[in-house]
Amino acid sequence: MKSAEIRKKFLEFFESKQHKIVPSAPMVVKDDPTLMFTNAGMNQFKDIFLGNKEAKAPRVADTQKCLRVSGKHNDLEEVGMDTYHHTMFEMLGNWSFGDYFKKEAIAWAWELLTDVYQLPKDRLYVTVFEGDAGDGLEADKEALDFWKEWIDEDRIILASKKDNFWEMGDQGPCGPCSEIHIDLRSEEEIAKEGGKGLVNEDHPQVVEIWNLVFIQFNRKADGSLESLPATHIDTGMGFERLCMAMQGKQSNYDTDVFQPLITSIAEKAGVKYGDDEKVDIALRVIADHSRAISFAIADGQLPSNNGAGYVIRRILRRAVRYGYTFLKFEKPFIKDLVALLAEQFAEVFPEAKAQQDFITKVVEEEENAFLKTLTTGIARLEAIQKDLKGDTISGKQVFELYDTFGFPVDLTALIARENGLSIDEKGFEQEMSAQKERSRAAQTSEAGDWISVHGGEEVTFVGYDELESSAQIVKYREVKEKKKTVYQVVLNRTPFYPEGGGQVGDTGYLEANGEKYSVVDTKKENDLIIHFLAKLPADLEATFKAVVSGKKRQLSANNHTATHLLQAALREVLGDHCAQKGSLVNDKLLRFDFSHFSKVTEEEIAQLEKLVNEKIRQNIPLEERRSIPIKEAMDAGATALFGEKYGENVRMITFDPNYSRELCGGTHVKATGEIGLFKITSESSVAAGVRRIEAVTADVAEAMVTKNEELIAQLNELLKNPKDIAKAVGQLLEERNKLTKQG
Ligand code: SER
């Protein structure tokens, strides 16, 4: 069975069990500070498990793009070495939100595997949670009994918390789980040794394929467990491993998911997969990493120097390095795989195909830059070796090569060995742990548990219509940041716009009993609107007046609408290929990143400004559709953003149906005339194929004009005395620098 068919059968099976099939969430996570990337199918449903959001359907199923390269679930270093781990993989999953529980989850998993997919029952094993004294939990007898209805008891293994209690991160929804493992070894091997003893022993052919999690608890900040109000099912099946089992292969990389990629890379390198273990590892690393990089970029995460962008950059570098060392690729080669991937996934994840040229360009640029670094790194290593006293390269130097040049230890060790030297591995490990410690210490904050005040109420956002409302605190928590403590507060009714869609969060205050409490920021965490307060109100149960700072909101709205006008202008002036790649909108400026392959010329800038200012003068009224089916919006020609998680209903913002129509959650002016004036202040490059425009609108633009006039007057004054010219120029430059800094 081809992989596409295997995926289809999974979804059809759960559809026949009344599950709603939903799309994969983007792999790059935007509104959850605890996660950089989607690491499990359940991430997008976390709020439902925690009771923050109601489920739209009680049963859903999907295939989710996951990336396990950071945080609690990190498989990066294993990838390529073995045949069944990946950075990016697809997780097939089915969920019950307070609906069915263990009995059905177990019965259906068994039915799908043995009946629909016809996997041999005598190759399957099942694990069940054995209990944990530390957490005060008994063995999962319920799951055990349900399994006994389907499978011989001697194929069931009781296993510990490490393997059979699933948690997404240090805090959050969790529960005992049951895993299904399959033994894919040959008959002869099985005759020699049964598979039971190999379960959970890292055997490449005795692998877990499906994890059924019974979500019953919430792990609190202090490490204790509390029962959730309802019980849920969260299952995840490794698609690539399932394909290996279904296609009778012994490695995920031998399936039709990876073979086209591997063949293409091998052909280009003039090697054959299967001849030499080192070459094979390199082929696997590149096949795996090229997928991860391409889809991360497709979902809007560009490689960069920090955060999630840096993780993507490192994955790409790991692939380049393997290609360089073991396949002798000295020119960009990953970029050529993008087209293949885009085609392969066109049906299921069309975002790569839609942005194929852009992804190719970004990857090529990154490859070029790193190939240069690699050459410099090799030169650096040669210099280190030349100056070396003794025959061991220090841990510090190995770490520098790793950190700055992306040289993994094994590469440094390899080159050192070739020159009769060795490396101080222990010293390197120490440097690594010191770095981990540093980044842990730099990590932003430590959140306490939520404390309910007026619990259970529906949260309403009224900020599109009102800047003031009465509000009660639903819950709050204390968050310790590096130097201070802040309080995060959820209100039952709020006019505060939470940071999102590039627009900054509102500020303002809460007032009760004559006391004002500043709201210093507002953010979204999954679907919660969180207000940041420096001080906790004395009377938490009071009814507050919640007031948004109107000036900041108006200026931000001016800039947000101007951003929409600019995006439409870019398409008119430069072409339809200009897709949004990032944006920032605050009360001072707007910054818009978009895909475009060359510098925007001065003439084009002038055309953009002219067009946007024309639209401002036309005073086009805002047309807001607050909640319309996404299909209707797309049919109406609305611009959507790649990598954005849209619900079934969306908000559509239009300024002239023939000019600008976007899906957007931000705040806007009532009519474009309010913006007054639009002026581009800079145009630059942020990454390969991505340009950045910064601009200001009336308030700031007017201030700049006034300032300019002042400066010109000053200059004229100084010029009256020719001796002062040098001084005048100096002063002007200083002023100019100040202005540039202020944006
Ligand atoms: N959340 C579980 C896992 O990732 C099951 O989906 O394994």
Residues whose N, C-alpha, C, O or C-beta is under 5 A from the ligand:
A	BS01	LIG	N39 A40 G41 M42 N211 V213 D234 T235 G236
